[in-house]
């Protein structure tokens, strides 16, 4: 089973939000997932943070062989840099 860390869209039509999920690569992006690692909000409003992610869980999944997508790699760099 090829495991990936990727974004799954949710939210409303003109206000997208994304869950950072661990899922089987062969499934659709919004279908069943193994675990939710965090949330990415491209246009945060008020006290919302742009990226909220559990880095310890993400590193554990990467050690197990999960491959993050390019966008998730970029988000991880943002978190490490302090957003």
C-alpha atoms as a printed R data frame, in Angstrom:
   type eleno elety resid chain resno       x      y      z
1  ATOM     1    CA   UNK     A     1   0.000  0.000  0.000
2  ATOM     2    CA   UNK     A     2   1.473  3.347 -1.069
3  ATOM     3    CA   UNK     A     3   0.750  5.940  1.614
4  ATOM     4    CA   UNK     A     4   0.802  9.682  0.920
5  ATOM     5    CA   UNK     A     5   0.321 12.817  2.977
6  ATOM     6    CA   UNK     A     6  -1.920 15.109  0.968
7  ATOM     7    CA   UNK     A     7  -4.612 17.779  1.075
8  ATOM     8    CA   UNK     A     8  -8.335 16.975  1.032
9  ATOM     9    CA   UNK     A     9 -10.647 19.888  0.274
10 ATOM    10    CA   UNK     A    10 -13.622 20.769  2.438
11 ATOM    11    CA   UNK     A    11 -15.447 23.996  3.220
12 ATOM    12    CA   UNK     A    12 -17.822 26.021  1.091
13 ATOM    13    CA   UNK     A    13 -17.799 26.934 -2.570
14 ATOM    14    CA   UNK     A    14 -15.815 30.186 -2.405
15 ATOM    15    CA   UNK     A    15 -14.095 29.630  0.948
16 ATOM    16    CA   UNK     A    16 -11.967 26.507  0.586
17 ATOM    17    CA   UNK     A    17 -10.252 24.781  3.482
18 ATOM    18    CA   UNK     A    18  -8.051 21.734  3.307
19 ATOM    19    CA   UNK     A    19  -7.408 18.863  5.694
20 ATOM    20    CA   UNK     A    20  -3.879 17.494  5.735
21 ATOM    21    CA   UNK     A    21  -4.508 13.758  5.643
22 ATOM    22    CA   UNK     A    22  -2.619 10.492  5.451
23 ATOM    23    CA   UNK     A    23  -4.261  8.255  2.865
24 ATOM    24    CA   UNK     A    24  -3.768  5.397  0.450
25 ATOM    25    CA   UNK     A    25  -2.489  6.789 -2.849
26 ATOM    26    CA   UNK     A    26  -4.946  4.719 -4.902
27 ATOM    27    CA   UNK     A    27  -8.036  6.333 -3.350
28 ATOM    28    CA   UNK     A    28  -9.618  9.655 -4.262
29 ATOM    29    CA   UNK     A    29  -8.238 12.652 -2.383
30 ATOM    30    CA   UNK     A    30 -11.491 13.261 -0.480
31 ATOM    31    CA   UNK     A    31 -12.296  9.612  0.243
32 ATOM    32    CA   UNK     A    32 -11.384  7.509  3.273
33 ATOM    33    CA   UNK     A    33  -8.154  8.460  5.022
34 ATOM    34    CA   UNK     A    34  -5.953  6.879  7.675
35 ATOM    35    CA   UNK     A    35  -5.437  9.961  9.854
36 ATOM    36    CA   UNK     A    36  -5.926 13.738  9.869
37 ATOM    37    CA   UNK     A    37  -2.710 15.618 10.653
38 ATOM    38    CA   UNK     A    38  -3.963 19.192 10.449
39 ATOM    39    CA   UNK     A    39  -5.742 21.937  8.538
40 ATOM    40    CA   UNK     A    40  -4.644 24.443  5.877
41 ATOM    41    CA   UNK     A    41  -6.735 27.588  5.337
42 ATOM    42    CA   UNK     A    42  -5.503 29.592  2.303
43 ATOM    43    CA   UNK     A    43  -7.388 32.767  3.315
44 ATOM    44    CA   UNK     A    44  -7.549 32.860  7.122
45 ATOM    45    CA   UNK     A    45  -9.894 35.340  8.748
46 ATOM    46    CA   UNK     A    46  -9.845 36.672 12.275
47 ATOM    47    CA   UNK     A    47  -7.882 34.503 14.683
48 ATOM    48    CA   UNK     A    48  -7.574 31.573 12.259
49 ATOM    49    CA   UNK     A    49  -4.080 30.334 11.532
50 ATOM    50    CA   UNK     A    50  -3.037 29.586  7.974
51 ATOM    51    CA   UNK     A    51  -1.585 26.160  8.802
52 ATOM    52    CA   UNK     A    52  -2.186 23.974 11.845
53 ATOM    53    CA   UNK     A    53  -0.384 20.627 11.696
54 ATOM    54    CA   UNK     A    54   0.863 18.011 14.150
55 ATOM    55    CA   UNK     A    55   4.497 17.780 13.053
56 ATOM    56    CA   UNK     A    56   5.294 14.845 15.377
57 ATOM    57    CA   UNK     A    57   2.629 12.689 13.741
58 ATOM    58    CA   UNK     A    58   3.741 13.811 10.284
59 ATOM    59    CA   UNK     A    59   7.368 12.877 10.994
60 ATOM    60    CA   UNK     A    60   6.228  9.505 12.354
61 ATOM    61    CA   UNK     A    61   4.301  8.797  9.141
62 ATOM    62    CA   UNK     A    62   7.259  9.874  7.002
63 ATOM    63    CA   UNK     A    63   9.492  7.467  8.947
64 ATOM    64    CA   UNK     A    64   6.973  4.719  8.184
65 ATOM    65    CA   UNK     A    65   7.327  5.488  4.464
66 ATOM    66    CA   UNK     A    66   4.568  7.992  3.699
67 ATOM    67    CA   UNK     A    67   5.429 10.432  0.915
68 ATOM    68    CA   UNK     A    68   4.220 14.038  1.314
69 ATOM    69    CA   UNK     A    69   3.042 15.879 -1.794
70 ATOM    70    CA   UNK     A    70   4.873 19.001 -2.974
71 ATOM    71    CA   UNK     A    71   2.270 21.309 -1.424
72 ATOM    72    CA   UNK     A    72   2.460 19.501  1.937
73 ATOM    73    CA   UNK     A    73   6.270 19.749  1.876
74 ATOM    74    CA   UNK     A    74   5.906 23.500  1.339
75 ATOM    75    CA   UNK     A    75   3.442 23.770  4.250
76 ATOM    76    CA   UNK     A    76   5.815 21.835  6.512
77 ATOM    77    CA   UNK     A    77   8.569 24.316  5.664
78 ATOM    78    CA   UNK     A    78   6.216 27.202  6.528
79 ATOM    79    CA   UNK     A    79   5.501 25.679  9.924
80 ATOM    80    CA   UNK     A    80   9.189 25.142 10.666
81 ATOM    81    CA   UNK     A    81   9.955 28.735  9.647
82 ATOM    82    CA   UNK     A    82   7.242 30.028 11.972
83 ATOM    83    CA   UNK     A    83   4.697 30.914  9.237
